[in-house]
């Protein structure tokens, strides 16, 4: 590997940014492609697919053979709220390969007895997220139902471009949340990315079933990154219409 490419690759991985090392198997030349870089044609389509799947392999494009070596940060899940849903969600997410952190300033809820073997932070989101900021390979689920706890974390997740942002609550509850987030400086485009009510619509009723729905939706969001722009644009227009009404 070219020394400059290796240096760049290591720097991007330390910063938790996704990159693909593209090697032309015909002449051995390689280059680094960052997520979001524009690459045209068949090779661009193959690179976009590799960013979504995280899978490495050889591809045929423009009459040449390339090897795509994908380096994606491990996706993680930050849950705001040490509630019953979180107790079910944490072990499920761990099995699916998502390290989990639980944040809740309510010390009666955020206890090691209730969340064994889970990274637990019994403090306010604004404190922990300053020390351990979110990023685009983080999913955030806000499930306290308390604006004083959830709203800061939601705004931070939107600003960090987390790949998944979900919030517990009915559509009526979310409408009030939208107004608060707009007041905090969030844009309609950002707010349109929030999944609320949270979770895939599978008719979930119990905390464990809601946890399944949340995890499934987070995985779906991760694997479909970059393909959801049309739906978000429609939600953004709807938010602006309701806010201006």
N, C-alpha and C positions, 0 to 999 in steps of 0.2 A: 504494500500500500504506500502511496505517496506520503512522505512525512507531513506535508501541510494538511493533506486530507485527514490523516490520523489525528493531528493536533486539533483540527476543527471538530472532528467527530467526538473526541473526548470532551471538549469544551461544551458542546451542545448536550451531551448526555449528562454532564454535571449540572447543567442548568435545567434539566428535565424538559428538554425540547426534542421533538421527534425529527429524525433525519433518516435518509436512505442513502447508502453508498451504492452508486450505480457504476458497475464495471462492464465495459465493452469487452466481451470475451474474444472478439476478433483481434483487437490490438492491445488489450490489457489496460487501456487507460481507464481511470476512474474519476468520479466527481461526487461531491456531496450535494444532495438536494434536501432542502429544509421543507417542512410542512408549510404549505402556502405558496411556495415557489411555483411559478407558472412554467409548465413543461407541455409543449404541444404534441398533438398526434397520438399514435398508438402507445408510444413510450409514456407519455403523460397520463394516459388512461390507466396503464399498468401501475405506474407509480402511485396514483391516487388510490387504486384498489389495495396496494400494499400498505399504504398508510392506514387505511381503515381496518385491514385484517391483522396487520402486524406480522404477516408471513413473508419469509424470504424465499427466493427462488429465481429460476431463469425464465426469461420472457423473450418472445420474438417480436420485434418492432422495426418498421422501416427497413426490412430486409437484413437486419442484424440481430445478433443474440446478445442479450445483456443479463447480468446477474444483479438482482436487487437484494441488497442486504439491509433489512429494515431494523432500525433501532428505535423502539418506542418506549417512553417512560412507563413504568407500571402504573396503571390507573388505580386511584384510591378513592375511598368514600369517606366523606366527613358528614356526620349526622349531628344536627343541632337538636338536642333534646334526648335526655336519658329516660325514655318512656317505654311502655310495653312494646310498641312497634320496633323500637331500637333493639330491645332484647332479642327479638326474633330475627331482625335484619342483620345484626352483627355476625352471627355464626354462618348464616347463609352467604353473605358477601365474602367472608373469608374462604369458604369452600370454593366460590366462583373465582377466586384469585384477586380479590379487591381488599387490600389492607384497610381496616376501619379505624376511625377515631370518633369518639363521642364527646361532644361539648355541651355542658349544661352547668350554669352557675348554681343551680339548686342542689346543695350538697346532700339533701335527703334522698334525691333521686340518683345522683351521680356517685354511686358507691361501687367498690370492687366486688362486693357480694352480689350485686345485681348484674355486673358486667365483668365476669372473670376473663382474664386473658385478652382484654380489650384495652387499647390506649384510651384512657379516660382523662378528661380535663374538666375539673369542677371549677370553672371560671367563666367569665363573660366572653362571648365570641370576639368582641373588639380587642380583648387582651391577648388571647391565644393566637388569633389570626395575624396580629402584628408580628409576633415572633415566628410563626409558621404560616406564611402566606399561602393562599390558594393559587392554583395554576390551571392551565387548560387541560391537564390530565387528572383533574380532580372532579368528582361528582359531589354535589352538596344536596342533602335532604334536610329540610327544616320541618320538624314535626312537633315543636312544643305547643303550637297554637297560641303563643304569647308574642305579640309584636315587639315587646321590649327585648326579647331574646332573638327572635327570628330575623327581624328587619335588617339589622346591621349585617348579619351573615349573608342574607340574600343579596344585598347591595354589593358586598365584597365579592361574592361569587360571580355576579354579573360583570363587575369591573375586571375580574381575573379571567373572564371568558371560560369559566368552568364548562366542561363538555356536557354536564347535566346539572340542572338546577330544578329542584322540586320542592313544593310547599304544601303542607297539609291544610285542609280547609275546604269549605264549600265554595261555589262560584260567587255567592254573596260575600263571603268572607274575603275572597280574593279580590273582589272589586274594591273593597276598602283598602286592602293591601296595596293595590295598584296606585291609589291616590297617595298613600304614604311614601311609596318608593319614588313616585314622580317628585314629591316634595323633597326627597333626599337627593335628587339630581339624576336619578336613573332615566334613561330615555325610553320611549315607547318600544323601540326596536329591542332594547335590552330586556324589558319586562316581558315582551312576547316570547322570550325563550324559557320563561318559567313554566314548568308543568304543574298546573293547579286546576282542579284537584290532582293531587300527586298519585302516581302509579298508573299502570295500564288498566283499562276498564275491563276487569274480569269478574266484576260483581263481588269483590272482596268485602268481607264483613268483620272478621276477627282481626286482631293485631297481627297475627302470623300471616294471614292471607294478604293483608295490606302490605306487609313486608315483602312478600313474594312479588306483588304487583310493582312495588318501588324498584326492587332489584332488577326485575325484567325490563322495566322502562329505562333504567340507567344503562343496562347492557345494550339495549336497542340504540340508545342515544350515542353510545361509544362506537358501535359498529357502523352507524349511519352518519358519522361526522361528515359535514360538508354537503349533505344531501337534503337538508331540511329547510333551506332558505325560503322556498315558496310559501310553506305553511307559516313560517315565522312572519313573513311580510304581511300575510292576511291578518294575523293576530295583531300586529303592530298597527295596522290601519283601524282595526276595531277599537283598540285601546284609545287612539287619538279621537275617534268619533265620540266615544262615550265620555272622554274627559272634556271635550269641547261642548258637549250637549248642555 
